[in-house]
Amino acid sequence: MYKTTEIASSDIPSDNPVHQRLLFPYMHVSHLVSGNVLEIGCGTGRGVGVLADKVSDYTGVDKNTELMNSLSAQYPNFTFIDMFLPPLQDLPSNHFDYVITFQVIEHIENDDFFLAEAARVLKPGGKLYLTTVNRLFSLTRNPWHVREYVSAELSGLMSKHFSQVITEGVHGNGKVMDYYEENKKSVAKITRFDLFNLQYKLPRTWLQVPYDIANRLSRLAISKSSNQLVNSIQVDDYYLSDQPAASLDFFFTGIK
């Protein structure tokens, strides 16, 4: 199920800080959502269990047949659709109370169309909750990402499709930032061998496997050298910040 380091696993100890970081937005929106919810890019279902008793209807879409079948069996009262994004094919307009899409837009070639489709399926007054990485905190090129954003870029893009955009961020406390600094050192030990800056010159697809191997080795090395720190980080070590440009991830709300 966890084929790349892009999908941090709750079952792999060295992934714990990343898993908790990805879990935080679900915990936060679990206090905000109700009614009919669509999740674009539901992945392994990290957040489905968090949201299950908060909503009356849930639809999850992702481009993975195996995962969608597995989640359908696990949550028979919810709907899971195997779908390449965008468009949100066959999903009706003005239908959902909320749309959630966490750490997805950076993987989408046509991000403008992606946001247009998210807005289309929302009811008037409905809300989109979106997270993505802050490019300013990226330590190296991630070849799984089509692009990454700074705050103003993403805000401007979302403003084309939503009447109001609320810009916030997901950041971490001292423990989280200690882990970030350890990760920075570990990544630097690997990228110092990239004398010709090939990570920014070669096609993304050529770099995905080497990136995954290096990323896994880096996480394991940090876990070995700072095991207590890695294991101690929990979801409440992350928090919502009103300074998105200074946060690890963006947490933006678009209101239709």
FILOTOR-843821 format. One record per residue (C-alpha): residue in one letter; x, y, z. Coordinates in steps of 0.25 Angstrom, whole numbers, padded with zeros to 4 digits, m for minus. Layout:
REM residues N
code=A u=X v=Y w=Z
...
END
This chain:
REM residues 256
code=M u=0000 v=0000 w=0000
code=Y u=0011 v=0010 w=0004
code=K u=0019 v=0010 w=m0010
code=T u=0026 v=0023 w=m0008
code=T u=0030 v=0032 w=0003
code=E u=0020 v=0042 w=m0002
code=I u=0010 v=0033 w=0006
code=A u=0015 v=0034 w=0020
code=S u=0011 v=0021 w=0028
code=S u=0006 v=0021 w=0042
code=D u=0012 v=0007 w=0042
code=I u=0026 v=0011 w=0039
code=P u=0033 v=0017 w=0052
code=S u=0042 v=0026 w=0044
code=D u=0030 v=0032 w=0037
code=N u=0024 v=0037 w=0050
code=P u=0026 v=0052 w=0049
code=V u=0021 v=0053 w=0035
code=H u=0009 v=0044 w=0038
code=Q u=0005 v=0053 w=0049
code=R u=0007 v=0065 w=0041
code=L u=m0002 v=0060 w=0030
code=L u=m0012 v=0055 w=0041
code=F u=m0013 v=0069 w=0047
code=P u=m0022 v=0076 w=0036
code=Y u=m0032 v=0064 w=0037
code=M u=m0033 v=0066 w=0052
code=H u=m0035 v=0081 w=0050
code=V u=m0046 v=0080 w=0040
code=S u=m0053 v=0069 w=0048
code=H u=m0058 v=0080 w=0056
code=L u=m0063 v=0089 w=0044
code=V u=m0069 v=0079 w=0034
code=S u=m0083 v=0073 w=0034
code=G u=m0093 v=0068 w=0024
code=N u=m0089 v=0064 w=0010
code=V u=m0073 v=0064 w=0008
code=L u=m0064 v=0061 w=m0004
code=E u=m0050 v=0058 w=m0002
code=I u=m0041 v=0059 w=m0014
code=G u=m0029 v=0050 w=m0013
code=C u=m0033 v=0042 w=m0001
code=G u=m0021 v=0033 w=m0003
code=T u=m0020 v=0022 w=0008
code=G u=m0032 v=0027 w=0015
code=R u=m0024 v=0034 w=0026
code=G u=m0035 v=0043 w=0029
code=V u=m0047 v=0035 w=0027
code=G u=m0048 v=0029 w=0041
code=V u=m0046 v=0043 w=0047
code=L u=m0058 v=0049 w=0039
code=A u=m0067 v=0037 w=0039
code=D u=m0076 v=0041 w=0050
code=K u=m0076 v=0056 w=0047
code=V u=m0082 v=0055 w=0033
code=S u=m0095 v=0049 w=0027
code=D u=m0089 v=0046 w=0014
code=Y u=m0075 v=0044 w=0009
code=T u=m0069 v=0042 w=m0005
code=G u=m0055 v=0040 w=m0007
code=V u=m0048 v=0040 w=m0020
code=D u=m0034 v=0036 w=m0024
code=K u=m0026 v=0029 w=m0036
code=N u=m0024 v=0016 w=m0029
code=T u=m0033 v=0004 w=m0032
code=E u=m0027 v=m0005 w=m0021
code=L u=m0029 v=0006 w=m0010
code=M u=m0043 v=0010 w=m0014
code=N u=m0047 v=m0004 w=m0014
code=S u=m0041 v=m0006 w=0000
code=L u=m0047 v=0006 w=0006
code=S u=m0061 v=0002 w=0000
code=A u=m0060 v=m0011 w=0007
code=Q u=m0056 v=m0004 w=0020
code=Y u=m0066 v=0007 w=0019
code=P u=m0078 v=0001 w=0012
code=N u=m0087 v=0013 w=0015
code=F u=m0078 v=0023 w=0008
code=T u=m0075 v=0025 w=m0007
code=F u=m0061 v=0023 w=m0013
code=I u=m0058 v=0025 w=m0027
code=D u=m0045 v=0022 w=m0035
code=M u=m0043 v=0034 w=m0043
code=F u=m0032 v=0042 w=m0050
code=L u=m0032 v=0056 w=m0047
code=P u=m0037 v=0066 w=m0052
code=P u=m0048 v=0066 w=m0056
code=L u=m0058 v=0062 w=m0045
code=Q u=m0065 v=0053 w=m0055
code=D u=m0079 v=0050 w=m0053
code=L u=m0080 v=0058 w=m0040
code=P u=m0091 v=0068 w=m0040
code=S u=m0090 v=0083 w=m0039
code=N u=m0094 v=0090 w=m0026
code=H u=m0095 v=0077 w=m0018
code=F u=m0085 v=0076 w=m0007
code=D u=m0085 v=0085 w=0006
code=Y u=m0070 v=0083 w=0008
code=V u=m0058 v=0079 w=m0001
code=I u=m0045 v=0074 w=0005
code=T u=m0032 v=0072 w=m0002
code=F u=m0020 v=0071 w=0006
code=Q u=m0006 v=0070 w=m0001
code=V u=m0012 v=0068 w=m0015
code=I u=m0011 v=0080 w=m0023
code=E u=0004 v=0080 w=m0024
code=H u=0002 v=0067 w=m0032
code=I u=m0008 v=0072 w=m0042
code=E u=m0003 v=0077 w=m0056
code=N u=m0015 v=0087 w=m0058
code=D u=m0016 v=0093 w=m0044
code=D u=m0026 v=0104 w=m0049
code=F u=m0036 v=0094 w=m0055
code=F u=m0034 v=0085 w=m0042
code=L u=m0039 v=0097 w=m0034
code=A u=m0050 v=0101 w=m0044
code=E u=m0055 v=0087 w=m0042
code=A u=m0054 v=0087 w=m0027
code=A u=m0062 v=0100 w=m0027
code=R u=m0072 v=0094 w=m0037
code=V u=m0077 v=0083 w=m0029
code=L u=m0078 v=0091 w=m0016
code=K u=m0092 v=0097 w=m0012
code=P u=m0092 v=0112 w=m0012
code=G u=m0086 v=0117 w=0001
code=G u=m0079 v=0103 w=0002
code=K u=m0064 v=0102 w=0006
code=L u=m0052 v=0096 w=0001
code=Y u=m0041 v=0092 w=0011
code=L u=m0027 v=0091 w=0004
code=T u=m0013 v=0088 w=0009
code=T u=0000 v=0087 w=0001
code=V u=0014 v=0089 w=0004
code=N u=0021 v=0103 w=0006
code=R u=0032 v=0103 w=m0005
code=L u=0040 v=0112 w=0005
code=F u=0042 v=0100 w=0014
code=S u=0045 v=0090 w=0004
code=L u=0059 v=0084 w=0006
code=T u=0061 v=0079 w=m0008
code=R u=0053 v=0077 w=m0021
code=N u=0042 v=0066 w=m0019
code=P u=0040 v=0060 w=m0033
code=W u=0026 v=0055 w=m0029
code=H u=0022 v=0069 w=m0029
code=V u=0018 v=0076 w=m0042
code=R u=0020 v=0089 w=m0035
code=E u=0020 v=0096 w=m0021
code=Y u=0015 v=0109 w=m0017
code=V u=0018 v=0121 w=m0009
code=S u=0006 v=0127 w=m0001
code=A u=0003 v=0139 w=m0011
code=E u=0003 v=0129 w=m0023
code=L u=m0007 v=0120 w=m0017
code=S u=m0016 v=0131 w=m0011
code=G u=m0016 v=0137 w=m0025
code=L u=m0020 v=0124 w=m0032
code=M u=m0031 v=0121 w=m0022
code=S u=m0036 v=0135 w=m0023
code=K u=m0040 v=0132 w=m0037
code=H u=m0050 v=0122 w=m0033
code=F u=m0055 v=0126 w=m0019
code=S u=m0062 v=0138 w=m0014
code=Q u=m0053 v=0138 w=m0002
code=V u=m0040 v=0131 w=0002
code=I u=m0035 v=0130 w=0016
code=T u=m0020 v=0128 w=0017
code=E u=m0014 v=0120 w=0029
code=G u=m0003 v=0110 w=0031
code=V u=0001 v=0097 w=0038
code=H u=0013 v=0099 w=0046
code=G u=0020 v=0092 w=0058
code=N u=0025 v=0094 w=0071
code=G u=0040 v=0093 w=0076
code=K u=0040 v=0077 w=0075
code=V u=0035 v=0078 w=0061
code=M u=0045 v=0089 w=0056
code=D u=0056 v=0081 w=0063
code=Y u=0052 v=0069 w=0054
code=Y u=0052 v=0079 w=0042
code=E u=0066 v=0083 w=0045
code=E u=0071 v=0069 w=0046
code=N u=0064 v=0066 w=0033
code=K u=0071 v=0078 w=0027
code=K u=0085 v=0072 w=0031
code=S u=0082 v=0058 w=0026
code=V u=0077 v=0063 w=0013
code=A u=0089 v=0072 w=0011
code=K u=0098 v=0060 w=0013
code=I u=0092 v=0054 w=0001
code=T u=0090 v=0066 w=m0008
code=R u=0105 v=0070 w=m0006
code=F u=0108 v=0059 w=m0017
code=D u=0099 v=0066 w=m0027
code=L u=0110 v=0075 w=m0032
code=F u=0103 v=0078 w=m0045
code=N u=0090 v=0081 w=m0039
code=L u=0083 v=0070 w=m0047
code=Q u=0071 v=0069 w=m0037
code=Y u=0066 v=0082 w=m0044
code=K u=0071 v=0079 w=m0058
code=L u=0066 v=0064 w=m0060
code=P u=0052 v=0060 w=m0063
code=R u=0043 v=0058 w=m0051
code=T u=0040 v=0043 w=m0055
code=W u=0055 v=0040 w=m0055
code=L u=0057 v=0045 w=m0041
code=Q u=0045 v=0038 w=m0034
code=V u=0052 v=0025 w=m0030
code=P u=0065 v=0031 w=m0026
code=Y u=0057 v=0041 w=m0018
code=D u=0049 v=0031 w=m0011
code=I u=0062 v=0023 w=m0007
code=A u=0069 v=0035 w=m0002
code=N u=0057 v=0040 w=0006
code=R u=0055 v=0026 w=0012
code=L u=0069 v=0025 w=0016
code=S u=0069 v=0040 w=0022
code=R u=0057 v=0037 w=0030
code=L u=0063 v=0024 w=0035
code=A u=0076 v=0031 w=0039
code=I u=0069 v=0042 w=0047
code=S u=0060 v=0031 w=0054
code=K u=0073 v=0024 w=0058
code=S u=0081 v=0036 w=0063
code=S u=0069 v=0043 w=0069
code=N u=0059 v=0032 w=0072
code=Q u=0053 v=0038 w=0084
code=L u=0050 v=0051 w=0076
code=V u=0044 v=0044 w=0064
code=N u=0035 v=0035 w=0073
code=S u=0030 v=0046 w=0082
code=I u=0024 v=0055 w=0072
code=Q u=0009 v=0055 w=0072
code=V u=m0002 v=0062 w=0065
code=D u=m0004 v=0072 w=0075
code=D u=0011 v=0077 w=0073
code=Y u=0005 v=0083 w=0060
code=Y u=m0004 v=0095 w=0060
code=L u=m0011 v=0105 w=0051
code=S u=m0004 v=0118 w=0049
code=D u=m0009 v=0131 w=0044
code=Q u=0005 v=0133 w=0037
code=P u=0004 v=0124 w=0025
code=A u=0017 v=0129 w=0018
code=A u=0025 v=0125 w=0031
code=S u=0018 v=0111 w=0032
code=L u=0022 v=0097 w=0027
code=D u=0009 v=0095 w=0020
code=F u=m0002 v=0104 w=0015
code=F u=m0016 v=0102 w=0020
code=F u=m0025 v=0110 w=0011
code=T u=m0040 v=0111 w=0012
code=G u=m0048 v=0115 w=m0001
code=I u=m0062 v=0120 w=0001
code=K u=m0071 v=0119 w=m0012
END
